[in-house]
Each structure stands twice: as structure tokens, then as C-alpha cells.
């Protein structure tokens, strides 16, 4: 389709550029670690979280996770990720590491064609095995009862597709492509668009939102964002995506207040958002609970 052809070349070029800047040694390494500073404030969801992070590159999945997870005193929720057409996890590295610094295990499908969600589902199966393996750093440290799905463009559509999986607790599609059916989703959804996106027009994301009248659904249009604002430095996408997953997967009440209740934070933040909508089921969710 035309939207796929238009998206492939820019994402592929960006992936190559980022790979080159990382250096041959980094690209070939099986694991990598990044130290992340502590968050400055509990409600500054755009700030780095308290966890140092690690990266494990596998054949099917790249994992971004708290580096000392084996010694953690808690189980960590999961986010499965799908790339845009022609993209790889490296393109979205900053966002995925940001989530890992906040305490999530992020399982990013390596495939550049993620629409069917096959690799994203396989990531859950893989983590289920690693969580049960006494020889794994993930042993009994993965919270498989709280799993979210996200992705960008074609990967956003994949997040909707995977949202029908009973293991998924919430979805957060970012500028999702059209090849998905949200009718099969039975969990809360935050659908993000870019005000100046000329590849996945905001109207296409609104169509998913309008069809999602059977679940709590929110639509957020990031002011001034184009289709590639989220890649590299995720900028305005970092804070709201983190808050959503903290609310939905960690029960963070401060994060939940960004989306629910009469004082809904994103509803009054006109500097970040050009349009925010909440359906009737989302409006019925109290601020104190995700």
C-alpha cells in the first residue's frame, strides 16, 4: 500500500544511520548496558526513571529492562513493542530505554514488518519461559499478569491486533496504520496521533477511537508532531506513554490522574496536545484508579 511505501524508505534510512553511529562493536554485541539517572520527581514521567538499564539483542526480540532485575525486590510489568514499516528496535531505542528505566521489561519485536503481531506474541511466550528458568536473570522477576502492547505506525496497528490476546491488559498504539480491527480489543486504549502527520493522518487514528466505543478509550493528538517525532528522541511522547503504562500496569494513581477524572491532566495541557478526547467509558473511570 502507498502508506507502507512512503514509510519504508525514511525509517530504513534512519535505522542505518543509527546503527552506523552506534559503531560496529555495539551493533554486534549480544548485550549492552546503559546507566540512567534517578527520576527528579515522582510525577515527572518524562524524566529518566530510577533503574539503570540493560539491552539484550536476540534473534526475534530485543529486550530493554532494569539492569539489576535479578536482584530486584519486585516483579516488573511487560510492554511488547512493534516497529514501523522497515524499522528495527534501534530506531526507537530512546523511548524503549526510557520505559525500562521506569521499571518495565520491554520486549521489542525485531521484525520490520510487524502488522500481524506474531513476533510480539512470541515475545510474551519467550518471557514466560525466561521467568520460569532458574538460570535466567529474569527468573520470577517478570510480572506476566500486567502486559501492555504498543508500537509505531505499522507497529501501532500490530499493538491493536495483539490487543485481542487475553494476556494483554492495555494498548497504546502510536500513529497506527489502518490494517487492524479494534473491535476485538477488550482492554483500555490510548490512541496517539501527530497533528502534522502526513502519513498516518489524525483522522485515521480518530477512526480507531470512534470504533472503540466498547472499551475505555482516549485519543491524544500531539501538537506539532509529524510521523517521525517519536523516533530517536521521543520528545513529547515520552511522558504520556510512560504515565499511561504506569497507570495501567503498575496502578500508579498519580499517573492515572493524567487521563481519568475531572482533573484529567492531558485534557488541560494545550501546550502538548492539539486535541484530546475521552469516550463515555473512559469518562466513567475515576481518577483514583487506573
N, C-alpha and C positions, 0 to 999 in steps of 0.2 A: 504494500500500500504506500501511497505518497508520503504519509507522515513518517513511516519507517525509513524510507529512502532519505528524506530530509534530515532525520535524526542521526542516522548511522555515521555519516562522514564526520560531523563535528565531535561526537563522542569518541569515535575511534581515534581521531587525531589527538584529542585531549588525553586519552589513555596512553598513547605512545609518548606524548610529551612528558607526562607524569612519571612513566616508567623510566624514561631516559634520565630525568632529573634525580630519580632515586638512586641511580647507579646500578651497574651490573651485579655487584655483590648483594645489594639489598633485594633486587628483583629475584635472585636465585635462592635466597635464604628461605629455609622452611619456617623459621620463627623470627620474630622481631619484637623489641620492647621499646616502649615509649613512656617516659615518666611524665605524669600530669600533675600540675599543682592543685592544691586543695581549692574547693569552691569558696568564693568570697562570702556568699550569703546563701542561706537555705532556699530562698525563693528566686535566686538569680539562675534560672535554668539555662541560660546561655553561657554561663561561666563553666570552666572545667570542673568536673566532679572530684571527689576525694581519692579516687582509685588510680594508681599507676596502671598502665595498660600493657597488654601483650597482643601480638598478632601471630596466628598460625595459619600458614597457607597450605591448604590441602588440594587434592585433585579436583574435588567437586565444590568444596566450601572453603571460604576464608573466615576464620574466627577472630573476632576482636573481643577481648574480655579483660576483667580485672587481673592484673599480673600475678597477684598473690592469692588467687582464688582457692588454691589447695588449702590455705591456712585461714580462709575466711570463716567467720562465725555465723554465716547465713547462707541461704540458697539464693542464687541470682536469677531473676527472670530472663526470658529469652526474647530477642527480636530477630525474626528471619527477614532477609532483605533480598530484593530483586533489582537488578541493574536495568538501566535504559538500553535501548537497542544499540548494539555494538559496544556497550560499556562493560567494564570489569570493576570489582570492588575498589581497586586503587583509585578510580575516578572519584569515589565518594568517601575516601579514607578519613578525611577530617570529621565528617558527620558521624561515621561509624565508630571512630575512636572516641568522639565526644560522648556518645551513648555508653560505650564501655567504661569511660571514666566515671559515669554516673551509676555504675553498678550492674549494667546489663551484660549478658552474653549475647553478642551479635553474630549471627550465622549468615554470612553473605554468600549467595549462590555465585559461583564463578562464571556461569554461562552468560554470554552477551545476548541471548535470546530466551528471556525468562518467562514469557507470557503464560505458558501452561502451568507454571509453578511447580514443576516436577522436582527440580533441584532444591527448591525451598522446603518442600515436604520432606525430601531426603535429608535435609539438614536437621530436622526435628528427630528423625529416626537415628541419625548419627549421634546427636547429643544424648538421646535416650540411652544408647549403648555406652557412651563415654561416662555418663552419670552413674551407670551400674558397674563400671570397670574399676576395681580396687587399685589397679595400677595407673589410673589416669589422674591428672591434676584436677579433673572435673568431677571426680568421684563424690557423689552425694552433695555436690555444691550447685547443681543446676535446678532451678525451680521450674519444673516441667508443667506445673499447674497454672502458670502465668506466662503465656506466649502471645506476642504481638506480631503482626505482619506489616511490612512497609516496603516501599520501593519507589523508584522514579520512572516516569514515562511508561514504557512497556512493563517495567518492573512494578509500577504503580498499579497497572492492570492486573499483574500477577498477584499483588497483595490482595486484590479483590477476589480473584479466583481462589487463592489459598484461604481466604476468609470463610469459605464454606466448610473447611476442615474442622471437625469438632474439637481439635486440640488448640485452636486459635481463640483468644479471648478479646482481641480488638484488632482493627485495621487502621492504617494511616497511609493511604495512597497519596503520593506527591505527584501532581500533574499527570494523572493516569491516562494511558492510552485507551482507546474505545473498546478493545476486544476483551470485555469482561461482562459478567451479569451480576449485579449487586443483589438481585432478588434472592439468591441462595445464601447470602450472608446473614448471620443471626447474632452478630455482636456489634457493639458500638463502633462508629466510624467517624474519623476526622478526615475530610477530603480537602486537600490543599491545591490551590491554583495560583498561577502567577498573573498579575494584572496585565503584563505586557507579553505574555506567552503567545507567540505566533505559530507554534507547532501543535501544542495541545491547548486550544483556546479555552478560556474560562467557561464558556457556555457548555463545553463537553464535560467539564467537571461538575458543573451545576446539574447537568442531566443525570449523573450518578446520584447526586444529592437528592434531587427531586424524586428519583425512583426508590430512594432508601427510606420510605415512609413507614416501614415495618420495624425499624431499629432506631435507637438514638443516633442521630447523625448531625454533624456540623460541617459547614462549608466555610473555609477561610481563604480569602484571596489576598496574597501578599503584595502590598503596594510596590509598584515599580519593578517587580520581579519578571524576568524573562525565563525561557525554558531551561537555561543553564546556570541560573543564580545559585542553585543548590549544589552544584558540583564544585570541587575544590573547597574553598572556604564556604561553608553553608550559610554564613551570614544570618539573615532574618529567619531562616528555617530551623536553626539550632535550638533556640529556646522553646518555641511552642511544641515542637516534636518531642523534646525531652519532657516537657511538662505533661503532655498527653500520656506518654508511656509511664511516667512516674505515677500519674493518677490512676491509670487503668491497670497497671501491672504491679505497683507497689503500694497502692492505697494511700498515696500522698494527698492529704486533704488540701494543703496549700496549692498544690498543682491542680487539683480538681477545681478549685475556685477560679482558675483561669478560663474554664469552659462552662461551668454549670452555676445555677443560682442567679438571683437578680443582680449580683455584683460582678458577673462574668467579666474577667479581666480582658480577654481579647475583644469583647464587644465594645469596649470604650477606648481601645488603643488604636486610634485612627492614624497614628504615625506609621504603624506596621501594617495595618490591614486596610484595604480599599473596600472590602465587602466581607461581612460575617453574617452567617445565617445559622439558625438552630431550628430543627423541626420540633413538632409538638412533643415527641418522646424525649428529646434532649432537654426541652424546657421543663419537663416534669422531674428531671434528675436534680435532687437537692445539692447544694454547694458542698455540704459536709461529707459527701460520699462520692467515689468515682463512678 
